[in-house]
Structure formats: structure tokens, C-alpha cells
């Protein structure tokens, strides 16, 4: 998904100024994050703005706010939002999430994040990509702390991470009284190892809903459940 312009069914995204291009992670999170009676949504680390726009398309009565630290990504997300059909309901802020969480008193029904998660990997020469991938600027501790401050008591927080990082992040969330209520294991193919997990957290301790999703069939074609999940968004479906 590395083209300069990525066309969805209801909007198009420019991504040439962003360290992280539109990815499977982002579109899966944007399509699966769920909550009832959603009036306010927060997207942490907006990037291109793709998750914000997907959620605006799905939740037609909700206002969406997004926060992005990187200036170039922020400016690009502004452009993408402006040209979308949802520009009147989506607002992007240029700030660190830590500052945003301290300044905001709003309680969001639904919070989502496709966060940076590499604290211990070698960095590239691309400083913008480093910021998008490495959590030096937004630790798991700061992310969970901010979410606990901003999340509605009856709302939910959805995040996508690799399995090892999800285990670590879940432990951090438990210290903030955020408990898992949903877990999706994402695989490339049915027999492949888990490459990502989507997990939802809330302030309520309930039985976790568990699901699995794989992207492709053995023959390389897209799996039916993956097609169904993204059929309202991706033009290839």
C-alpha cells in the first residue's frame, strides 16, 4: 500500500509526506473498532488520517478528533480530511498525545491507535519514519495514561500491535485499570503465525471476545472474511 495516492470507495488519501504509508494494520483497525452509541471518537497518531476517515464513514453521527505529532503527517492529514466527504466532522490537532491528553477534558466514546512500538530496534536514517515506528516520543505508559484520562467510563479503546508488544502493553493498561474485552489475532494465512493483534480495552472487567482473521487463502487470493471486513472501503473488493 505504498502508492502516493491511495483511493478508497468514498475518499482518497495522499501519503507522500508521511513516514508511515497506509497499511493493512491501519485499515483493519479502522474497519473493526466498534462501540455502541458513538458520538465522539479520538484517533491517536493520525498519520495520513485514514483511520479517522474510515471511522467517520462508519459512524455517521460521530465527531472525530485526531492528534498527530509529526508536522508533515499532520499537514497531509489535514489535506486528506479537507477533500473527504467528512470534513465537517473530522478535526486534526498538531500536538504530542501527552500534551493533548493534559489539555483536553473531553470524554471519548471510542479511542483508537495504531501506535509506534519499536523501543529496541535499530533505527534507519529516515527520521520521520523512525518517529512513526519507534515509541521514543510516545511510550506505552504515556499512551495508556492518556487513554485512561480521556476515555468515557462506558467507552472502549482499540489498538493494534504485534503479539509481543501487545502482551507488554496489556500489562501497562492493567495498571491503569483498563481491561481487555476483545482480541483479534491477525494472520497472513490460516496456518501462518500471528502477525498482529487487535485488542479492545475498557474500564469493565468482562469475558474477552476472541476472534481470528487471516488475509489470504492458500492460493494467494483474499480470504472471504477479510474481503467482507473491508468491502465498504477498498476498491479491490
Secondary structure, DSSP 8 states (H G I E B T S, - for coil): ---SEEEBSS-EEE-TT-SS---HHHHHHHHH---SS--EEEEES-TTSHHHHHHHHH-TT-EEEEEE-SHHHHHHHHHHHHTSTTTTTEEEEES-HHHHHHH----EEEEEE-----SSS---S-HHHHHHH-TTSS-HHHHHHHHHHHEEEEEEEEEEE-HHHHHHHHHHHHHTT-EEEEEEEEEEETTS-EEEEEEEEESS----EEEEEEEE-TTSSB-HHHHHHHTTTBTT-
